[in-house]
Amino acid sequence: MLKKSTLLFCFLFALLNLIADYSGAQRINDQQKGLKDYYKNFFPIGVAVTPQQLKDSAQRQLILKHFNSVTAENAMKMGPIHPKETQFNWAPADEIVNFAVANGLKVRGHNLCWHTQTPKWIFNDSLGNQVSKEVLLQRLKAHIEAVVGRYKGKIYAWDVVNEAVSDNPNELLRNSNWYKICGEDYIAKAFEYAHKADPKAVLFYNDYNTESPEKRARIYRLLKGLIDKGVPIHAVGLQGHWSIQDPSEEKLKKSIEEYASLGLKVQVTELDLSVYSDSNTPDATDKTKLNNFSPELQQQQATQYGKLFKVFRQYKGTLTGVTFWNLSDRYSWLDNFPVRGRKNYPLLFDAELKPKQAYWNVIKF
């Protein structure tokens, strides 16, 4: 007969092995999970991609592991996809949509009407003269019908109008060619054309500095005016080009609540956190201050990402998606902008596609 001490030893040994097996299995499970899995009960997690990234196996695998929604970074903007009135460049956008459909990912369309990356032909006739309001609206209608119609049933949401509100606090709308020729009517018309082209698509107004109190008030005014007129607008996109210092949790909460009070869904559509801010932008001539992602900056970025996602989770149901603008620090649109020669580090994955400190804060509930 075994002694009690031997039995106790055997029991403890078995228990320790069981704990070790569980811990090992848990570690493997955590390694296999991606952002989309941690947030499956909250909202889709998206990323802006390029066709070139889809051809790179490592980046492709990172996309599939962590994200369940994609946005074309540039391929669907008017200039790239519709360079001439009678010419469409469908291949890059098709590649992204086909990749998403094949892998069960949602797709956000970006964007249908913007003052930037707009082809010159849209505003001018064959002689170079500015077209009339009627001609421009007809061209906008034809463009939206073609693009939205092509991807109907495959793209669930569109950024219909992008950045129409002025940066000048004394103006409501940006004095773009769209506004100069059409007045404010082009905004409502763009939403009407998009809704008719795909009645099931979720239609967004998308802008930056949406959480800045002064601009937020003007964006709210624009959105309320559209809703009061019966314009088919369903949601607002907070671009989320933020920094390690801004916005505060209070400003972000106020923004989400104010836009949601209009009956609109809210998404963060272009998220990245610059490690620089207006108060500490390095001098581009001092190379010692550039491309230095110090431990202090890493910690500040991780803390800010953690705070923001804590707020995001609190608005489950109202916040219907979060999309990162670019995949990793290997490439960001913030590189060399606004300071030439400056590398930025605004995303959750580093240049080697490895998770940064910020990543672990985002998945720590």
Secondary structure as UniProt FT lines:
FT   HELIX           4..32
FT   HELIX           35..38
FT   TURN            39..42
FT   STRAND          45..49
FT   HELIX           51..55
FT   HELIX           57..66
FT   STRAND          69..72
FT   TURN            75..76
FT   HELIX           78..81
FT   TURN            85..86
FT   HELIX           91..102
FT   TURN            103..104
FT   STRAND          106..114
FT   HELIX           120..123
FT   TURN            126..127
FT   HELIX           133..150
FT   TURN            151..154
FT   STRAND          157..162
FT   TURN            169..170
FT   HELIX           177..182
FT   TURN            183..184
FT   HELIX           185..197
FT   TURN            199..200
FT   STRAND          202..207
FT   TURN            210..211
FT   HELIX           213..228
FT   TURN            229..230
FT   STRAND          235..238
FT   STRAND          241..243
FT   HELIX           249..260
FT   TURN            261..263
FT   STRAND          265..274
FT   TURN            278..280
FT   TURN            284..285
FT   HELIX           287..289
FT   HELIX           295..314
FT   TURN            317..318
FT   STRAND          319..324
FT   TURN            329..330
FT   TURN            333..336
FT   TURN            340..341
FT   TURN            351..352
FT   HELIX           357..362
//
